């Protein structure tokens, strides 16, 4: 288990709750990119698969936690997109 990998995942993971809250409260996707969110999910999924296939240890749960937060943020992105469509009608 690498302490540096844990630190990296904690640092990345620390930012997601703030992003989630901002997206939820603002009801806007300003400054957000769906492509970016999907790329990040794919990156975390690759990290999880690497842990499962080659180097299983408890760090996998940091990947799962971070990916879950990005999925939540992506879900809010979709919600905000739909809310934006309703405003334009």
C-alpha positions, 0 to 999 in steps of 0.5 A, spaced: 500 500 500 502 506 497 502 512 502 503 517 496 497 513 492 492 514 499 494 522 499 493 523 492 486 520 492 484 524 499 486 530 495 482 529 489 477 526 494 477 532 498 474 537 492 468 533 490 464 535 496 465 542 495 463 541 487 457 537 489 454 542 494 456 548 489 452 544 483 446 542 487 445 549 490 446 553 484 442 549 480 447 551 474 452 547 470 456 553 469 464 551 469 462 544 469 464 539 463 460 533 462 466 530 458 471 531 464 466 528 469 466 522 465 473 522 463 474 522 471 469 516 472 473 512 467 480 514 470 477 512 477 474 505 474 481 504 471 484 505 478 479 500 481 480 495 476 488 495 477 487 494 484 482 488 483 487 485 477 494 486 480 495 489 486 489 489 491 489 492 497 485 497 502 486 503 497 481 500 493 476 503 497 478 510 496 478 509 489 470 507 490 469 513 495 472 518 490 468 515 484 462 515 487 462 522 489 464 524 481 458 519 479 453 524 484 456 530 481 455 527 474 447 526 476 447 533 479 449 535 472 444 531 469 439 534 473 441 541 472 441 540 465 434 538 465 432 544 470 435 549 464 431 546 459 425 547 463 427 554 464 427 555 456 421 552 455 
